[in-house]
Amino acid sequence: MSIETVGLMASFFALVMFISPIAQIQSIRKIGKSDEVSPMMYLAMIVNCTLWTIYGVGISNWYILTPNAMGIVLGILTLAVIFRYR
């Protein structure tokens, strides 16, 4: 297996992981409250993805940059929904 294949697989599964909060968003919107959801996890996700995105830009690596940039957006969206339904 080539290193490019490993990079593509890692990027794909990182995207799957970062898309998973969409189910949380749907659940919050359905029940109308987010009291039981910790925003700290999503804040940590945003910080982590931001650092990896900066690193990916610095080394010009799209396998790192792309999924982590998406993770920032989805983390911010999730936090916005959490605070909207507090």
C-alpha positions in Angstrom: 0.0 0.0 0.0 1.4 3.4 -1.0 1.8 6.3 1.4 -0.6 8.3 -0.8 -3.2 5.6 -0.2 -2.7 5.8 3.5 -3.0 9.6 3.3 -6.3 9.3 1.4 -7.7 6.7 3.8 -6.7 8.8 6.9 -8.3 11.9 5.4 -11.5 10.0 4.6 -11.8 8.6 8.1 -11.0 12.0 9.6 -13.8 13.5 7.6 -16.2 10.8 8.8 -15.1 11.5 12.4 -15.7 15.3 11.9 -19.0 14.8 10.2 -20.3 12.7 13.2 -21.4 15.8 15.1 -24.2 16.3 12.6 -26.1 13.5 14.4 -25.6 15.5 17.6 -26.9 18.7 15.9 -30.0 16.8 14.7 -30.7 15.4 18.1 -30.3 18.8 19.8 -32.7 20.4 17.3 -35.2 17.6 17.7 -35.4 17.8 21.5 -35.0 21.5 21.6 -32.3 21.7 24.2 -28.5 21.0 24.6 -28.1 20.9 28.4 -26.6 17.4 28.4 -24.0 18.2 25.7 -20.6 19.3 26.7 -19.3 22.2 24.6 -15.7 21.5 25.8 -15.4 18.5 23.4 -16.3 20.6 20.4 -14.0 23.5 21.6 -11.1 21.0 21.9 -12.0 19.7 18.4 -11.9 23.2 17.0 -8.5 24.0 18.6 -7.0 20.7 17.5 -8.3 21.0 13.9 -7.0 24.6 13.8 -3.5 23.6 14.8 -3.5 20.7 12.3 -4.8 23.0 9.6 -2.0 25.5 10.2 0.5 22.7 10.2 -1.0 21.3 6.9 -0.8 24.7 5.3 2.8 25.1 6.6 3.9 21.9 5.0 1.5 22.1 2.0 -0.1 18.8 2.8 -3.7 18.5 1.6 -4.2 15.2 3.4 -3.9 17.1 6.7 -5.3 20.4 5.7 -8.6 19.4 4.1 -10.2 17.2 6.7 -9.1 19.5 9.6 -10.4 22.6 7.9 -13.7 20.8 7.6 -13.5 19.9 11.2 -13.1 23.5 12.2 -16.3 24.4 10.3 -18.3 21.5 11.7 -17.0 22.2 15.2 -18.0 25.8 15.1 -21.4 24.8 13.6 -22.0 22.3 16.4 -20.9 24.8 19.1 -23.3 27.4 17.6 -26.2 24.9 17.8 -25.3 23.9 21.4 -25.3 27.6 22.6 -28.4 28.4 20.5 -30.4 25.7 22.4 -29.0 26.3 25.9 
